[in-house]
Amino acid sequence: MSVFARSANGVPDDSFGDHGVVLTAGENLGYVDGARTVLLQPDGQIVAVGDGLAWGWGFGLTRYLPDGSLDPTFGNHGLVTTTWGVETLGIAGASALQPDGKIVVVGYSWPSSGPPGDETPLIVARYLTDNSHQLTLHKTYDSGNGAVTSSPAGIGCDSGCLADAAQFADQSLVTLTAHPLTGAAVTWTGACAGSKNACTVTMQQGAQSVHVSFFRCVVPRLKGRRLTTAKKAIRHAHCSVGRTTSRFSRKVAKGRVISQSPRRGRTLPAHSKVKLVVSKGRA
């Protein structure tokens, strides 16, 4: 089996194997008869998928580290061979990586007593790997709500769920997307942070955790408060400060809120503006 690596400008990559080339003798791979497909894992490891011979033809997988050496932690010193006995032959046709890092290989088989016929059974095999981590989503909602999905697929938390979790391959990028209900906004904390509807997590260094909050503007009681305190209360309630005017008042001390609009207790879309009228003191 031969594996070649070239840099972005097309020259051999000297950091891979021997000047960009790795040659692995078939007998050292359990007689794997070349590769039919190749998979590149997010962590840079390379999986070559072909046909293997061990008491009959079957699937042969080899995994190489980013420097081109065989991965000793994968199968038997870098090799996995799957066969179905001397009565059945089979070859690999295609392969794919699942979001959690598992390897799926599909092919077909036929009896060893003759060539493939019109009806050749489909074979699908899945292989476990040890390079995935769990991503856990925690959700809270009070004045707002919504759902969260992930790409690659794995996490699907609807408006009624409080938590969800899934396994994703090491070094993979997982984008979590919030789908807020009308008027709601989001805040992310944990392995990713921000207030946009989407955030991206890099799966590394073990399990990861993300918290998402959905909220709307719940107008607080502001009458009688000092202006600086009222503005803090507005922002804390996920509203925004709207137009602020002032007038003289005999009943409300200077610098305190005389009235507000909308009235307290109203639930509005996130960041809705709250208008204030502030006392200028006695005329």
C-alpha positions in Angstrom: 0.0 0.0 0.0 1.3 3.5 -0.9 0.3 6.8 0.7 1.4 10.1 -0.7 1.2 13.6 0.9 1.8 16.9 -0.8 1.8 20.4 0.6 -0.5 23.2 -0.6 1.8 24.2 -3.4 2.1 20.6 -4.8 5.5 19.6 -3.6 6.0 16.5 -1.4 5.4 17.0 2.3 8.6 16.2 4.0 6.9 15.9 7.4 5.0 12.8 6.2 6.8 9.5 5.9 9.9 9.5 3.7 9.7 12.8 1.8 6.0 12.6 1.6 5.7 8.9 0.8 4.7 5.9 2.9 5.1 2.4 1.5 3.6 -0.4 3.5 4.1 -4.0 2.4 0.9 -6.1 2.0 2.3 -8.9 4.2 2.8 -6.4 7.0 -0.9 -5.5 6.8 -2.3 -8.9 7.0 -2.3 -9.0 3.2 -4.4 -6.0 2.6 -4.8 -5.7 -1.1 -4.4 -2.0 -1.6 -6.8 0.8 -0.7 -10.2 1.5 -2.4 -11.1 4.6 -0.3 -9.4 6.9 2.1 -10.8 8.8 5.1 -9.2 11.9 6.7 -10.2 12.2 10.4 -10.5 15.7 12.0 -7.5 15.0 14.1 -5.3 14.5 11.1 -5.2 10.6 11.1 -5.6 8.8 7.8 -7.7 5.7 7.4 -7.1 3.6 4.3 -9.9 1.1 3.4 -9.3 -1.8 1.1 -9.6 -5.6 0.9 -8.0 -7.9 3.5 -7.1 -11.6 3.4 -7.4 -13.7 6.5 -9.2 -17.0 5.9 -11.0 -15.4 3.0 -11.3 -12.0 1.4 -12.9 -9.2 3.5 -12.5 -5.6 4.6 -9.0 -4.3 5.5 -8.5 -1.0 7.3 -5.2 0.7 8.2 -4.8 3.9 10.1 -1.8 6.2 9.9 -0.8 9.0 12.2 -0.3 12.5 10.8 3.4 11.8 10.3 2.7 8.7 8.2 3.5 6.0 10.8 1.0 3.3 11.5 -1.2 4.0 14.5 -0.4 1.3 17.1 -3.6 2.0 19.0 -5.8 1.0 16.0 -6.7 -2.7 15.8 -3.6 -4.9 15.6 -0.7 -2.4 15.3 -2.6 -0.2 12.8 -4.6 -3.0 11.0 -8.2 -4.2 11.2 -9.3 -7.1 9.0 -12.9 -8.3 8.9 -13.7 -11.6 7.0 -16.6 -14.0 6.9 -14.8 -17.4 6.8 -13.5 -19.5 3.9 -16.9 -19.9 2.4 -17.6 -16.2 1.8 -15.5 -13.6 -0.1 -16.1 -9.9 0.0 -14.6 -6.6 -1.0 -15.0 -3.0 0.3 -16.7 -0.5 -2.0 -17.1 2.8 0.0 -16.5 4.2 3.4 -17.5 7.2 5.6 -16.9 8.8 8.9 -19.7 9.3 11.4 -19.8 12.6 13.4 -18.8 10.6 16.5 -15.7 9.2 14.7 -17.0 5.7 14.0 -15.9 4.3 10.6 -18.6 2.8 8.3 -17.5 0.5 5.4 -19.9 -0.9 2.8 -19.2 -3.6 0.2 -20.5 -6.9 -1.1 -19.8 -10.6 -0.9 -20.1 -13.8 -2.8 -19.5 -17.6 -2.2 -15.9 -18.7 -2.5 -17.0 -21.5 -4.8 -17.8 -19.2 -7.7 -17.7 -15.7 -9.1 -20.2 -13.0 -8.0 -23.7 -13.6 -9.3 -26.7 -11.4 -9.9 -27.6 -11.5 -6.2 -24.6 -10.4 -4.1 -25.3 -9.6 -0.5 -24.6 -6.1 0.7 -22.2 -5.9 3.7 -22.1 -3.0 6.0 -19.6 -2.9 8.9 -19.0 -0.2 11.5 -15.9 0.2 13.6 -15.4 1.9 16.9 -12.7 4.4 17.6 -11.3 5.9 20.8 -11.0 9.5 19.6 -14.3 11.1 20.3 -15.7 13.3 23.1 -19.1 14.0 24.5 -20.7 17.4 24.0 -23.4 18.3 26.5 -26.0 21.0 25.9 -27.8 22.6 28.9 -30.8 24.9 28.2 -32.7 27.3 30.3 -35.7 29.4 29.4 -37.8 31.8 31.3 -39.4 34.6 29.3 -38.2 33.0 26.0 -37.8 29.6 24.5 -36.6 27.8 21.4 -34.8 24.7 20.0 -31.2 23.8 19.4 -29.7 21.6 16.6 -26.1 20.7 15.7 -24.1 20.3 12.6 -22.9 17.5 12.3 -26.2 16.0 13.5 -26.3 14.6 17.0 -27.9 17.2 19.2 -31.6 18.0 18.7 -33.1 19.8 21.7 -36.7 21.0 21.1 -38.5 23.7 23.0 -39.5 21.3 25.7 -36.1 19.7 26.5 -33.6 20.9 29.1 -30.5 19.0 28.1 -29.1 16.8 25.3 -25.7 15.2 24.5 -23.9 13.4 21.7 -20.4 12.1 20.8 -18.3 13.9 18.2 -14.9 13.1 16.8 -11.7 14.6 18.3 -10.7 18.0 16.8 -14.0 18.2 14.8 -16.0 21.5 14.7 -19.5 21.3 15.9 -21.8 24.2 15.2 -24.8 24.6 17.5 -27.7 26.6 16.1 -30.4 28.1 18.2 -33.9 28.5 16.8 -35.6 31.0 19.1 -39.4 31.3 19.2 -40.9 34.6 18.2 -39.3 37.5 20.0 -36.7 35.5 21.9 -33.0 36.0 21.9 -30.1 33.8 23.0 -26.9 33.8 25.1 -24.3 31.1 24.9 -21.8 30.3 27.7 -19.3 27.5 28.3 -17.3 25.9 25.4 -18.6 28.7 23.2 -19.9 32.1 24.1 -21.8 34.9 22.5 -25.3 36.2 21.6 -25.6 35.1 18.0 -27.9 32.3 17.0 -25.0 30.0 16.2 -21.8 29.1 18.1 -19.0 26.6 17.2 -17.3 24.2 19.5 -13.9 22.6 18.9 -14.0 19.0 20.3 -10.7 18.6 22.2 -9.3 17.9 25.6 -12.2 15.7 26.7 -15.8 16.3 27.2 -17.3 19.8 26.4 -20.3 21.6 27.9 -22.4 24.5 26.5 -25.2 26.4 28.2 -27.8 28.3 26.2 -30.4 30.7 27.6 -33.5 31.9 25.8 -35.1 35.2 26.9 -37.4 38.1 26.1 -37.8 41.6 27.5 -39.9 41.6 30.7 -40.4 45.3 31.6 -39.4 45.9 35.2 -40.9 48.4 37.7 -39.0 51.7 37.3 -41.1 54.4 38.8 -39.3 56.2 41.6 -35.8 54.8 40.8 -32.8 56.8 40.1 -32.0 57.1 36.4 -28.7 55.1 36.6 -30.4 52.3 38.6 -33.4 52.2 36.2 -31.1 51.8 33.2 -29.3 48.9 34.8 -32.7 47.3 35.6 -33.8 47.7 32.0 -30.7 46.0 30.6 -30.9 43.2 33.2 -34.4 42.5 32.1 -33.1 42.0 28.5 -34.7 45.3 27.3 -33.0 48.4 26.0 -33.1 52.0 27.1 -35.3 54.1 24.8 -35.9 57.8 24.6 -35.4 59.5 28.0 -37.1 62.9 28.6 -37.5 65.1 31.7 -40.0 67.4 33.3 -40.6 69.2 36.6 -42.4 67.3 39.3 -43.6 68.2 42.8 -44.0 64.6 43.9 -40.9 62.9 42.5 -37.4 63.9 43.5 -35.0 65.2 41.0 -33.2 62.5 39.0 -35.8 59.8 39.6 -38.2 58.2 37.2 -41.7 59.7 37.0 -43.2 57.3 34.4 -42.3 54.6 32.0 -43.6 53.1 28.7 -44.4 50.3 28.3 -45.8 49.6 31.8 -44.1 47.2 34.1 -44.8 43.5 33.7 -45.1 43.6 29.9 -43.4 40.8 28.0 -41.9 42.0 24.7 -39.4 40.8 22.1 -35.9 40.8 23.4 -34.1 44.2 23.5 -37.4 46.2 23.1 -37.0 49.8 24.1 -38.4 51.2 27.4 -39.0 55.0 27.4 -38.5 57.0 30.6 -39.6 60.3 32.0 -37.3 61.7 34.7 -38.0 64.4 37.2 -36.2 67.7 37.0 -37.3 68.5 40.5 -39.7 71.2 41.5 -40.3 74.1 39.1 
